[in-house]
Amino acid sequence: MIPIQRPSLGVEELEEVKKVFDSGWLGLGNVVYEFEDMVKRYLDAEDIVAVNSGTSALHIALDSLGIGSGDEVIVPSLTFCASVQVITSLGAIPVFCEIDPLTLNINVDDAKKRITSRTKAVMPVHYCGNPCDMDSLLSFGKENNIFIVEDAAHAFGSLYKGKKIGGFGNVTCFSFDPIKTLTCGEGGAVSVNHDLSEMVRRKRNLGIDKDAYRRYEGTQNWFYEVATQGYRYHMSNINAAIGMAQLKKLPFFIKRKQSIVKAYNEQFSKIRGISLLNWNVDEVAPFSYIIRVLDNRRDLLIEFLKTRGVGSGVHYIPNHMQPFFAKYASWLPVTEAVWREIITLPLYADMKENDVQKVIDSVNDFFVSEC
């Protein structure tokens, strides 16, 4: 079975992890700081705080901005449930909004209609790695004194008008889980300005003013102060070591995945019954590849591909349709129509050419047989 996604790992990652093992310091320490600095330089960001997951990044970002009980956060319903869970975990209220069916990104005009006096933030999701309309979002946020907290779990390495996602804006959150374009095994990061970075750093380490590694650099290394509500969200040296090796390979990962997306788009654009997303492929670091299957044939295609040894899936079931979030549900006809059509096809940097061709041939064969 050709999987939907798979990490691209080699001896380089093992060598970096071995260095951490040999050092004897496995937790938060100098390797994490070095990884943060590498990411900061890559994105041209003000500051980077590495954490243990993309979910932690989103949670600690909202918490550091002071978002809490009764506050509202506008978020597209078509996203992974983590985006919504971090809102509700703080006692805040997710306000679901529509998507653009051509990109699956947030519909900014619809989001604007959902502002109330309790709105504190908007959480756009850069779907598949395709950047949202950040000019409109940042202008909208500034006009209404609302934070734009980007869920960029899919978008590490993507460009928006020549600038890397995470290199501008208010707060940007990344995921480095096993299947992301860049993986740390598990991990995430918050790209944040200097005014907020110290708060994010403290909160990732249980609110303690200095982490253990830096305490041991000075005198009275036993002394610490708990300055704020915090969490055990820090990244470990082990995960950071994997990320450092991955960063050196990132240009290859991006170019390879771009070439697969282009091959898919070229072939699938010829098939009636498929609607392609709008891609600016040369500026996107593609995370996943999604098409829309028309005429209620999405589920039939999934089953057909399974018989051909091709993995596929649906990303994601809209959150307003989930039992836990039902009390926040609103009428989202575009989102509900689109999710019944979307299918995720295999995309990862180590895909062989014959695997890519097998996916293309299998999708073609389905539509030939259906006709």
C-alpha positions, 0 to 999 in steps of 0.5 A: 500500500502506498501511504498517504504520507511518510517521513523522510529520514536517514543516517543524518538524523541518527548521527545528530541524535547520537550526539545528544545521547553522548552528551547525556543531556536529553531534555531542553538544552543547547540543541533546542536553542540551536534549532530555534536559532536555525529556524529563526534564520530560515524564516527571518523571524523575530523569535522562535520558541520550540515546543513539543507539538503543534497543538502545544504551540497553538495552545501556548500562543492563545494562552500567552495572548491572554485569551480565556473564558468567554473570549471568541476565536474565529476558526474555519471548521474544516481543520484538524480538531487540535485547532479547536481543542486548544480554544475550548481548553482555555474556556474560549468559544470557537466561532466556526466560519466558512472556507474558500472552496478553491483553496480550502483556506479561510473565507475572510469575508465570512470571518468578518461577518462573525465578529462580536465584541467578544472576538479576540483572535482569528485562527486561519489555517494554511491548508495543504501548505497554501498560504491564506490571504495574509494581507487581508487578514492582517489588515482586518485584525489591525482594524478590529484590534484582533490577533491573527494566530496562524495555524501553519502546521501544514505550511513550514517553508511556504512563501506569501508574496516572497516572505516565508510564513512565520516571518511576519504577522502576529503569531504563527504556529508550526507542527513538526510531527512525524508526517510533516514536511519537516519532522522532529519526530514530534514537535512544534514551534511558535514564531512570535515577536519579542514583546511576547516571546519571554511569556511563551518561553516561560509558559512552555517550561511550567512558568519557571523563569529559567529552564534547568539547563540555563540554571546550571550555567550560573550560581545558585543553580538550585534556585528558580521562580514560578512566574506564571501559569505554565505547561510542560511543553518544551521540546527535547534535545533529541527532537531538536537534533532530528529537526536540525538534520531535517532543516538541511534537507528541507530544500530537497523535500520542498522541490520533490513534493512540488514536482509531484504536485505538478505531475498530479495537477497536469494529469488530473486537470484532464479528468472530468469529475475532478476539481483541483485546488488553486495552487501557486506551486512554486511558492508553496511547500506542499504538505498534502495533496487534496482534490475534490471528487464531484458527483458523490463519487468520493467514497467510491474512489477511496474504496477503488484506490484501496483495491489498487494498493493506493492509500487515501483519506479525508482531511478533515471532517468539519469540527462543527459536525463533531459531537463535542463541538456541536453546541458551537455549530453554525450553518456552513453550507460551503464547508459541508458541501466541500468536505463530502468531495475532498480526498487526500492522495499520497504525497511525500518526498521519498515517493518513487516515480513509479509510485507517483505514476501508480497513483495517477494511473489508479485515479484515471482507471477509476474514472474510466471504469465509472464512465 
